[in-house]
Amino acid sequence: MMTKEQIIKLINSHLSCHLATLDENNQPRVRGMLAYRADDDGIIFHTGSSKDLFKQVRDNPLVEACFYDRDSQTQIRVSGKAAIVYDDNLKREIVASRTFLKPWVEELGLDVIAVFRITECVASVWTFETNFAPKEYIKLT
């Protein structure tokens, strides 16, 4: 079994993931995402404030993210509650590290970006070796 620290380390080294939400008709929606970071406070993501993802999280904060390390063939599923983060300094930090956002923010302002943190995180780890074992859940936040 992986520890909380090992899971957070894996997420931070493999920020690409798939994120599942529910739309207004309770239909599941999943999309590829790039998390910003994971730590003891949760997992930080960002999206456009005009995107469906933002509206779905605002209306129903229950989400699940799935991270995958191809080298070790380890899948980490993290479920939790996503909360909108209103922090302009964090938005500036994200824009500075993800320069593809810079022209968009320069034209439309920081409010074009929505940041959220997934908290109350519970993770399950899957590998081929543990495929048929009972699931174990690790509380991350």
SULRA-V108139 format. One record per residue. N is the residue number from 0. SS is DSSP state (H for helix, E for strand, C for the rest). Layout:
# SULRA-V108139
N:SS  N:SS
This chain:
# SULRA-V108139
0:C  1:C  2:C  3:H  4:H  5:H  6:H  7:H  8:H  9:H  10:H  11:H  12:H  13:C  14:C  15:E  16:E  17:E  18:E  19:E  20:E  21:E  22:C  23:C  24:C  25:C  26:C  27:E  28:E  29:E  30:E  31:E  32:E  33:E  34:C  35:C  36:E  37:E  38:E  39:C  40:C  41:E  42:E  43:E  44:E  45:E  46:E  47:E  48:C  49:C  50:C  51:H  52:H  53:H  54:H  55:H  56:H  57:H  58:H  59:C  60:C  61:E  62:E  63:E  64:E  65:E  66:E  67:E  68:E  69:C  70:C  71:C  72:C  73:E  74:E  75:E  76:E  77:E  78:E  79:E  80:E  81:E  82:E  83:E  84:E  85:C  86:C  87:H  88:H  89:H  90:H  91:H  92:H  93:H  94:H  95:H  96:H  97:C  98:H  99:H  100:H  101:H  102:H  103:H  104:H  105:H  106:H  107:H  108:C  109:H  110:H  111:H  112:E  113:E  114:E  115:E  116:E  117:E  118:E  119:E  120:E  121:E  122:E  123:E  124:E  125:E  126:C  127:C  128:C  129:C  130:C  131:C  132:C  133:C  134:C  135:C  136:E  137:E  138:E  139:C  140:C
